[in-house]
Amino acid sequence: MSMKRGFLGPGLLVTAAFIGPGTVTTASQAGAGFGYAIAWALIFAVLATIVLQEMSARLGLVTREGLGEALRTTFGNRALRAAVVLLVVAAIGFGNAAFEMGNIAGAGLGLAALTGVSHQHWAVVVGVGAAVVLATGVYRIIERLLIAMVVVMSVVFVTTAAMVRPDPGELMRGMCVPALPAGSLLTVIALIGTTVVPYNLFLHASAVKEKWPASMSLEKSMMQARLDTFVSVLLGGMVTLAILVTAAACYAPGTTLESAAAMAEQLEPLLGRAAQAFFAVGLLAAGLTSAITAPLAAAYATAGALGWAVDLRSWKLRATWGLIVLVGTVLAAVGHRPVHAIIAAQAANGILLPIVAVFLLVVVNRRSLLGKWANGWMANLLGAAVVVTAAGLGVFKLGRTLGMWGG
């Protein structure tokens, strides 16, 4: 995944990865179901993404290694090292398969809204199409077109959010005062999981090496990388917040969105009758873009963790992304409630997040590896807050599921 020299940096790869159908669906359901009450979860997720992605970028710039490669040299004991690598690969594989299911289901929802044909049939078509695109390498040709369509959809959501005029007091309260309305916990975890994407921590560390060469001053490249991360993630967060705001303003509290047509209603203040078709095309573009990039990212992350050569023509990497696409396609094709499946997929990543974040924290605290660029107490405090909050929400959800406490 090459990053050309220019103004736009790897931070945009991070943003593009989380502005997919999972984000659109989860933020829409969050606003429709709970108004502005859980907007705080999105604010937390954006801040967490900035904190963790900065660590990932710093690791890549200083060591010229990805997170997977760094993990292999962090643990001296061979058995422990093998256990850690396998755990990380399993987490990335499971998380990406869930993400891929959401991507394919989202693209299928968009096509179903356009054609009237079942999203399950379209899921198979999208999955096969993604595999063909990856196998032939033509994704580089259509990638810019798809991303441009996602950017247009993002602009429309931001414009619509301004038009619907949200209540400033209610919005500020939802953003600043943590609350868990009845039935909101899964959606809260999904909002975090769809924004702080675990595989992005692997992708970012590798991408910065191509953007900022080793010949460049480390202080200068670090400054640019941090700015790139902050601006890109903040822009992505604004788009996600705009989706939540439009849904909160356009639906009665407690609304459950079951289809692309239902989600498209929030764009009617701006687009009128064209809202349905526009939303369907945007969801299709977001789904296709993510359905192509997520398996590639999983292949890169797995290669780094296992020490494989990074060559997309190798059978190992092809088998990795192929398995991700296959599992995602099957899960999307057999699912009868795609919106619920997409939200559950984002929640799965939210629950896996603490595992990958802990390993990232272990690596970036190695002074023998990063020297003066290793984590200080503030970075560790922020990182620990992310881990504890995400893990706490996951444990709380598990406890409720097992009936250990009410709610």
VENCORNOR-V167731 format. One record per residue. N is the residue number from 1. D_LAST is the distance of its C-alpha to the last C-alpha in Angstrom with 2 decimals. Layout:
((N | D_LAST) (N | D_LAST))
//
This chain:
((1 | 44.19) (2 | 46.82) (3 | 46.30) (4 | 49.43) (5 | 50.76) (6 | 49.96) (7 | 47.62) (8 | 44.49) (9 | 43.00) (10 | 40.45) (11 | 37.67) (12 | 37.99) (13 | 37.38) (14 | 34.03) (15 | 33.22) (16 | 34.56) (17 | 32.38) (18 | 29.09) (19 | 30.26) (20 | 29.90) (21 | 28.18) (22 | 24.91) (23 | 25.02) (24 | 26.19) (25 | 23.56) (26 | 20.56) (27 | 21.79) (28 | 22.60) (29 | 19.18) (30 | 17.62) (31 | 20.07) (32 | 19.98) (33 | 16.25) (34 | 15.43) (35 | 18.96) (36 | 19.87) (37 | 16.57) (38 | 16.03) (39 | 19.80) (40 | 19.53) (41 | 18.24) (42 | 21.50) (43 | 23.59) (44 | 22.27) (45 | 22.99) (46 | 26.48) (47 | 27.33) (48 | 26.15) (49 | 28.30) (50 | 31.28) (51 | 31.00) (52 | 30.76) (53 | 33.24) (54 | 35.71) (55 | 35.66) (56 | 36.22) (57 | 39.06) (58 | 40.60) (59 | 40.61) (60 | 42.37) (61 | 44.93) (62 | 45.93) (63 | 46.03) (64 | 46.79) (65 | 44.34) (66 | 41.01) (67 | 37.90) (68 | 38.56) (69 | 42.13) (70 | 41.19) (71 | 38.71) (72 | 41.53) (73 | 43.63) (74 | 41.00) (75 | 40.63) (76 | 43.97) (77 | 43.04) (78 | 43.59) (79 | 40.95) (80 | 38.30) (81 | 39.40) (82 | 39.18) (83 | 35.67) (84 | 34.48) (85 | 36.22) (86 | 34.86) (87 | 31.28) (88 | 31.77) (89 | 33.50) (90 | 30.77) (91 | 28.07) (92 | 30.27) (93 | 31.12) (94 | 27.62) (95 | 26.31) (96 | 29.35) (97 | 29.23) (98 | 25.69) (99 | 26.97) (100 | 30.08) (101 | 28.23) (102 | 26.52) (103 | 29.95) (104 | 31.75) (105 | 29.18) (106 | 29.39) (107 | 33.17) (108 | 33.09) (109 | 30.99) (110 | 33.63) (111 | 36.48) (112 | 34.92) (113 | 34.72) (114 | 38.36) (115 | 39.80) (116 | 37.72) (117 | 37.79) (118 | 34.58) (119 | 32.59) (120 | 32.74) (121 | 36.53) (122 | 36.52) (123 | 34.24) (124 | 37.07) (125 | 39.63) (126 | 37.75) (127 | 37.19) (128 | 40.88) (129 | 41.92) (130 | 39.99) (131 | 41.63) (132 | 45.05) (133 | 44.66) (134 | 43.68) (135 | 46.48) (136 | 49.15) (137 | 48.12) (138 | 48.38) (139 | 44.92) (140 | 46.84) (141 | 48.65) (142 | 45.69) (143 | 43.28) (144 | 44.60) (145 | 44.51) (146 | 40.87) (147 | 39.88) (148 | 41.93) (149 | 40.02) (150 | 36.67) (151 | 38.17) (152 | 39.28) (153 | 35.84) (154 | 34.43) (155 | 37.12) (156 | 36.35) (157 | 32.65) (158 | 33.70) (159 | 36.32) (160 | 34.00) (161 | 31.46) (162 | 34.41) (163 | 35.49) (164 | 32.28) (165 | 32.37) (166 | 28.79) (167 | 28.11) (168 | 29.03) (169 | 27.12) (170 | 23.80) (171 | 24.38) (172 | 25.34) (173 | 22.31) (174 | 20.01) (175 | 22.17) (176 | 22.44) (177 | 19.32) (178 | 16.23) (179 | 13.08) (180 | 9.70) (181 | 9.29) (182 | 6.53) (183 | 7.37) (184 | 9.70) (185 | 9.21) (186 | 11.65) (187 | 13.97) (188 | 14.12) (189 | 15.18) (190 | 17.47) (191 | 19.09) (192 | 19.95) (193 | 21.12) (194 | 23.28) (195 | 24.99) (196 | 25.46) (197 | 27.04) (198 | 27.94) (199 | 31.22) (200 | 32.36) (201 | 32.85) (202 | 35.48) (203 | 36.94) (204 | 37.49) (205 | 39.36) (206 | 41.72) (207 | 42.24) (208 | 43.39) (209 | 46.31) (210 | 47.74) (211 | 47.24) (212 | 48.72) (213 | 51.57) (214 | 52.46) (215 | 55.67) (216 | 53.77) (217 | 53.23) (218 | 49.92) (219 | 49.31) (220 | 49.91) (221 | 47.83) (222 | 44.94) (223 | 45.09) (224 | 45.18) (225 | 42.36) (226 | 40.07) (227 | 40.97) (228 | 40.49) (229 | 37.00) (230 | 35.93) (231 | 37.39) (232 | 36.27) (233 | 32.60) (234 | 32.53) (235 | 34.03) (236 | 31.46) (237 | 28.66) (238 | 30.41) (239 | 30.54) (240 | 26.84) (241 | 26.10) (242 | 28.63) (243 | 26.82) (244 | 23.50) (245 | 25.54) (246 | 27.46) (247 | 24.43) (248 | 22.76) (249 | 26.13) (250 | 26.99) (251 | 23.97) (252 | 22.17) (253 | 18.58) (254 | 16.18) (255 | 19.02) (256 | 18.60) (257 | 21.71) (258 | 23.16) (259 | 26.63) (260 | 29.00) (261 | 30.57) (262 | 27.39) (263 | 26.89) (264 | 30.61) (265 | 30.42) (266 | 29.36) (267 | 32.83) (268 | 34.79) (269 | 35.50) (270 | 37.66) (271 | 38.77) (272 | 38.86) (273 | 39.75) (274 | 40.00) (275 | 36.28) (276 | 35.48) (277 | 38.22) (278 | 37.74) (279 | 34.03) (280 | 34.77) (281 | 37.54) (282 | 35.48) (283 | 32.60) (284 | 35.31) (285 | 36.94) (286 | 33.77) (287 | 32.91) (288 | 36.47) (289 | 36.83) (290 | 33.73) (291 | 34.55) (292 | 37.87) (293 | 36.99) (294 | 33.91) (295 | 35.94) (296 | 38.78) (297 | 36.61) (298 | 35.29) (299 | 38.92) (300 | 40.02) (301 | 37.22) (302 | 37.97) (303 | 41.69) (304 | 41.30) (305 | 39.21) (306 | 41.61) (307 | 44.79) (308 | 45.88) (309 | 48.31) (310 | 46.62) (311 | 48.54) (312 | 46.80) (313 | 49.70) (314 | 49.00) (315 | 47.59) (316 | 44.90) (317 | 43.33) (318 | 43.89) (319 | 42.18) (320 | 39.17) (321 | 38.59) (322 | 39.63) (323 | 36.97) (324 | 34.26) (325 | 35.58) (326 | 35.89) (327 | 32.37) (328 | 30.94) (329 | 33.22) (330 | 32.40) (331 | 28.61) (332 | 29.12) (333 | 31.65) (334 | 29.63) (335 | 26.42) (336 | 26.06) (337 | 23.31) (338 | 24.64) (339 | 22.37) (340 | 19.23) (341 | 21.37) (342 | 22.49) (343 | 19.07) (344 | 18.12) (345 | 21.49) (346 | 20.86) (347 | 17.56) (348 | 19.69) (349 | 22.11) (350 | 19.58) (351 | 18.65) (352 | 22.43) (353 | 23.40) (354 | 23.26) (355 | 25.70) (356 | 28.30) (357 | 27.86) (358 | 28.59) (359 | 31.75) (360 | 32.82) (361 | 32.55) (362 | 34.62) (363 | 37.29) (364 | 37.64) (365 | 38.14) (366 | 41.27) (367 | 44.17) (368 | 46.61) (369 | 45.32) (370 | 44.58) (371 | 46.80) (372 | 46.29) (373 | 43.68) (374 | 41.22) (375 | 38.00) (376 | 38.43) (377 | 36.04) (378 | 34.48) (379 | 33.81) (380 | 32.31) (381 | 30.09) (382 | 28.80) (383 | 28.44) (384 | 26.57) (385 | 24.14) (386 | 23.48) (387 | 23.05) (388 | 20.79) (389 | 18.45) (390 | 18.37) (391 | 18.09) (392 | 15.34) (393 | 13.14) (394 | 14.24) (395 | 13.59) (396 | 10.04) (397 | 9.55) (398 | 11.71) (399 | 9.97) (400 | 6.73) (401 | 9.50) (402 | 11.43) (403 | 9.05) (404 | 9.96) (405 | 6.90) (406 | 3.81) (407 | 0.00))
//
